[in-house]
Amino acid sequence: AVALAAVLATELLERSQRELARTRAITESERAWQFATGLEGLARDWVRRARESGVGAELLDGRWSQPFEVAGGMVRARLLDQGGRFNLNAMASADPDQARAAALAFRRLLGELDLDPALSESVRSSMRSPGAGRSIPLAHWSELERLEGWTPAVRERLLPFITVLPDAGTRLNLNLATPQVLAAWIEGLEPEPAARLLARAPFESLDQALAEPELAQLGGTVLADRLSTRSDWFMVHAQVTLDGETRDFHSLMHAPGKRYDARYTSFGIP
């Protein structure tokens, strides 16, 4: 009887400890999530204030905020500008001509990066909905992991140049684009002229950029609906450290949108 009571008492003690640890973990995760949500609001305010003061929001790209002390730790955040990257969802545009042009642009980008251009058609085909007669935009680049040509080496090579945005018509931000992306996005523009153009960035207005010789000779006004000098999409990276444990949160933010405009949110996956 004594042995049985000891076993039961030990089991009850272990169960209570597990429940306590579980409750603590849930509480800490919720606290971290609330801090991350607050940092997203702060990031949106950074963009708003930057634009009101006439400063390009892209200058905030990748810069960590100062750490803010909170009970049990610290939090900080940074903005990862998505406007200068190739939007894969442009290939899912409802306009067939725009979707086809985007697929050709992606094919050129793959060639510039010494990757197999055939991957462009594979990615575009993966977006087509069988029987629906339309394309389904990606929610995240990880959906392409199932493609045969999407190897770890291809992924690591491409990720710095691509993004996945809900708006298929998002224009490319000249002030943040790389020569490879700009040359791929604008048919007839080679990487070397693109690099010379971007060396003179940032441009204060799109008209100023379109007047530059590299774009003017291509018919600058025709490119106005494909280019921009500002970004509206940012990935907010919130880092929360509580009781020695660091958690990273990522959320896709549409700067002009509403405060609770959820697009993509993840714990640890950018």
C-alpha positions as CSV (number, residue, x, y, z in Angstrom):
1,A,0.0,0.0,0.0
2,V,2.8,2.4,0.9
3,A,4.6,1.5,-2.4
4,L,1.4,2.1,-4.4
5,A,0.8,5.4,-2.7
6,A,4.4,6.5,-3.4
7,V,3.9,5.6,-7.1
8,L,0.6,7.5,-7.3
9,A,2.1,10.5,-5.5
10,T,5.1,10.5,-7.9
11,E,2.9,10.3,-10.9
12,L,0.7,13.2,-9.6
13,L,3.8,15.3,-8.9
14,E,5.2,14.6,-12.4
15,R,1.9,15.4,-14.0
16,S,1.5,18.6,-12.1
17,Q,5.0,19.6,-13.2
18,R,4.3,18.9,-16.8
19,E,1.1,20.9,-16.6
20,L,2.9,23.7,-15.0
21,A,5.7,23.7,-17.6
22,R,3.0,23.6,-20.4
23,T,1.1,26.5,-18.9
24,R,4.4,28.5,-18.5
25,A,5.3,27.8,-22.1
26,I,1.9,28.8,-23.4
27,T,2.0,32.0,-21.3
28,E,5.5,32.9,-22.5
29,S,4.6,32.2,-26.1
30,E,1.5,34.4,-25.8
31,R,3.6,37.2,-24.2
32,A,6.1,37.0,-27.0
33,W,3.4,37.1,-29.6
34,Q,1.8,40.2,-28.1
35,F,5.2,41.9,-28.1
36,A,5.7,41.0,-31.7
37,T,2.3,42.4,-32.6
38,G,3.2,45.6,-30.9
39,L,6.4,45.8,-32.8
40,E,4.5,45.4,-36.1
41,G,2.5,48.5,-35.2
42,L,5.7,50.3,-34.4
43,A,7.2,49.4,-37.7
44,R,4.1,50.7,-39.5
45,D,4.5,53.9,-37.7
46,W,8.2,54.1,-38.8
47,V,7.1,54.0,-42.4
48,R,4.4,56.6,-41.9
49,R,6.8,59.0,-40.1
50,A,9.5,58.5,-42.7
51,R,7.2,59.4,-45.6
52,E,5.8,62.4,-43.8
53,S,9.3,63.7,-43.2
54,G,10.2,63.2,-46.9
55,V,12.6,60.4,-46.2
56,G,12.5,57.2,-48.3
57,A,11.2,54.3,-46.2
58,E,13.6,52.0,-48.0
59,L,16.4,53.6,-46.0
60,L,15.0,51.6,-43.0
61,D,15.6,48.3,-44.8
62,G,17.4,45.8,-42.6
63,R,18.2,48.2,-39.8
64,W,17.5,47.0,-36.3
65,S,15.7,49.3,-33.9
66,Q,17.1,50.0,-30.6
67,P,16.4,47.2,-28.1
68,F,13.4,48.0,-25.8
69,E,13.5,46.6,-22.3
70,V,10.4,44.7,-21.2
71,A,9.7,42.6,-18.1
72,G,11.9,39.6,-18.3
73,G,13.9,40.6,-21.4
74,M,14.1,42.8,-24.4
75,V,12.5,43.2,-27.9
76,R,13.6,44.8,-31.1
77,A,12.4,44.9,-34.8
78,R,13.5,45.6,-38.3
79,L,11.9,46.1,-41.7
80,L,12.9,43.9,-44.6
81,D,11.8,45.8,-47.8
82,Q,10.2,43.6,-50.4
83,G,9.7,46.3,-53.1
84,G,13.1,45.7,-54.9
85,R,12.5,42.0,-55.4
86,F,10.9,40.0,-58.2
87,N,7.3,39.1,-57.2
88,L,6.6,35.5,-58.1
89,N,2.9,36.2,-58.0
90,A,3.2,38.5,-61.0
91,M,3.0,35.3,-63.0
92,A,-0.4,34.6,-61.5
93,S,-1.9,37.9,-62.8
94,A,-5.5,37.8,-64.0
95,D,-4.2,39.6,-67.2
96,P,-2.8,36.8,-69.4
97,D,-0.4,39.3,-71.1
98,Q,1.0,40.5,-67.8
99,A,1.3,36.9,-66.5
100,R,3.2,35.9,-69.7
101,A,5.5,38.9,-69.5
102,A,6.2,38.2,-65.8
103,A,7.1,34.5,-66.7
104,L,9.5,35.7,-69.4
105,A,11.0,38.2,-66.9
106,F,11.5,35.4,-64.4
107,R,13.1,33.3,-67.1
108,R,15.6,36.1,-67.8
109,L,16.3,36.4,-64.0
110,L,17.1,32.7,-63.8
111,G,19.5,33.1,-66.7
112,E,21.2,36.0,-65.1
113,L,21.7,33.9,-61.9
114,D,23.1,31.0,-63.9
115,L,20.0,28.8,-63.1
116,D,17.9,26.7,-65.4
117,P,15.4,29.1,-67.2
118,A,13.0,26.1,-67.6
119,L,12.2,26.5,-63.9
120,S,10.1,29.6,-64.8
121,E,7.5,27.5,-66.6
122,S,7.6,24.9,-63.8
123,V,6.8,27.6,-61.2
124,R,4.1,29.1,-63.4
125,S,2.5,25.7,-64.0
126,S,2.4,25.0,-60.3
127,M,0.2,28.1,-59.8
128,R,-2.4,26.9,-62.3
129,S,-5.5,25.5,-60.8
130,P,-6.7,22.3,-62.6
131,G,-10.1,22.9,-64.2
132,A,-10.5,26.4,-62.8
133,G,-8.9,28.1,-65.8
134,R,-7.0,30.6,-63.6
135,S,-3.9,30.8,-61.6
136,I,-3.7,30.7,-57.8
137,P,-1.1,33.0,-56.2
138,L,1.4,31.6,-53.8
139,A,1.2,32.3,-50.1
140,H,4.8,31.6,-49.5
141,W,7.9,30.6,-51.5
142,S,8.1,27.3,-49.6
143,E,5.2,26.0,-51.7
144,L,7.7,25.5,-54.5
145,E,9.7,23.0,-52.4
146,R,7.8,20.2,-54.1
147,L,9.0,21.1,-57.6
148,E,11.6,18.8,-59.0
149,G,14.0,21.6,-60.1
150,W,13.7,23.5,-56.8
151,T,16.8,22.2,-55.1
152,P,18.4,23.6,-51.9
153,A,21.1,25.2,-54.1
154,V,18.5,26.9,-56.3
155,R,16.6,28.1,-53.3
156,E,19.6,29.7,-51.6
157,R,20.6,31.4,-54.9
158,L,17.1,32.7,-55.6
159,L,15.8,33.8,-52.2
160,P,17.7,37.2,-52.1
161,F,16.1,38.2,-55.4
162,I,12.5,37.0,-55.1
163,T,9.4,37.7,-52.9
164,V,5.8,36.5,-52.8
165,L,3.3,39.4,-52.5
166,P,-0.5,39.2,-52.7
167,D,-0.8,41.9,-55.3
168,A,0.3,40.6,-58.7
169,G,0.5,44.2,-60.0
170,T,3.1,45.4,-57.5
171,R,5.6,47.7,-59.2
172,L,9.4,47.2,-58.7
173,N,11.1,49.8,-56.5
174,L,14.1,51.1,-58.5
175,N,15.8,52.4,-55.4
176,L,16.2,48.9,-54.0
177,A,16.3,46.6,-57.0
178,T,19.5,44.7,-58.0
179,P,20.8,45.0,-61.5
180,Q,19.8,41.3,-62.1
181,V,16.2,41.9,-61.1
182,L,15.8,45.2,-62.9
183,A,17.3,43.9,-66.1
184,A,15.0,40.9,-66.0
185,W,11.9,43.0,-65.2
186,I,12.5,45.5,-68.0
187,E,12.8,43.8,-71.4
188,G,15.6,45.2,-73.5
189,L,17.6,46.5,-70.5
190,E,20.9,44.6,-70.0
191,P,22.5,44.1,-66.6
192,E,25.4,46.5,-67.2
193,P,23.2,49.5,-68.1
194,A,20.9,48.5,-65.2
195,A,23.9,48.6,-62.9
196,R,24.9,52.1,-64.1
197,L,21.4,53.3,-63.6
198,L,21.1,51.9,-60.1
199,A,24.5,53.5,-59.2
200,R,22.7,56.9,-59.4
201,A,19.9,55.8,-57.1
202,P,18.1,56.8,-55.0
203,F,15.7,58.7,-57.2
204,E,13.3,61.1,-55.6
205,S,10.6,60.5,-58.2
206,L,9.7,58.1,-60.9
207,D,9.8,60.9,-63.5
208,Q,13.4,61.6,-62.6
209,A,14.2,57.9,-63.0
210,L,12.4,57.5,-66.3
211,A,14.3,60.5,-67.7
212,E,17.6,58.7,-67.2
213,P,19.2,57.6,-70.5
214,E,19.0,53.9,-69.8
215,L,15.2,54.0,-69.5
216,A,14.5,56.9,-71.7
217,Q,15.8,55.1,-74.8
218,L,13.4,52.2,-74.0
219,G,10.4,54.5,-73.9
220,G,10.3,55.6,-70.3
221,T,6.6,56.5,-70.1
222,V,5.7,52.9,-71.2
223,L,7.5,51.6,-68.1
224,A,5.7,53.8,-65.6
225,D,3.2,51.1,-64.7
226,R,6.0,48.6,-63.9
227,L,8.4,50.7,-61.8
228,S,8.2,52.8,-58.7
229,T,10.5,54.7,-56.3
230,R,8.8,53.6,-53.1
231,S,7.8,50.3,-51.5
232,D,4.5,49.4,-49.9
233,W,5.3,45.8,-48.8
234,F,7.6,45.0,-45.9
235,M,8.5,41.9,-44.0
236,V,8.5,42.9,-40.3
237,H,11.1,40.8,-38.3
238,A,10.3,41.0,-34.6
239,Q,12.8,39.5,-32.2
240,V,11.6,38.9,-28.6
241,T,13.9,37.6,-25.8
242,L,12.1,36.6,-22.6
243,D,13.9,34.8,-19.7
244,G,16.9,34.0,-22.0
245,E,14.9,32.5,-24.8
246,T,14.8,34.3,-28.2
247,R,11.8,34.0,-30.5
248,D,11.7,35.4,-34.0
249,F,8.4,36.4,-35.7
250,H,7.9,37.5,-39.3
251,S,4.8,39.2,-40.8
252,L,4.2,40.6,-44.2
253,M,3.0,44.2,-43.8
254,H,1.2,46.4,-46.4
255,A,2.2,49.9,-45.2
256,P,-0.8,51.8,-46.6
257,G,-3.2,49.1,-45.3
258,K,-5.2,48.8,-42.1
259,R,-3.5,48.1,-38.8
260,Y,-4.8,44.5,-38.6
261,D,-4.3,43.7,-42.3
262,A,-2.9,40.1,-41.8
263,R,-1.2,38.7,-44.9
264,Y,1.5,36.3,-43.9
265,T,2.6,35.7,-40.3
266,S,5.0,33.0,-39.1
267,F,7.0,32.0,-36.1
268,G,10.7,31.8,-37.2
269,I,10.2,31.4,-41.0
270,P,10.8,34.5,-43.0
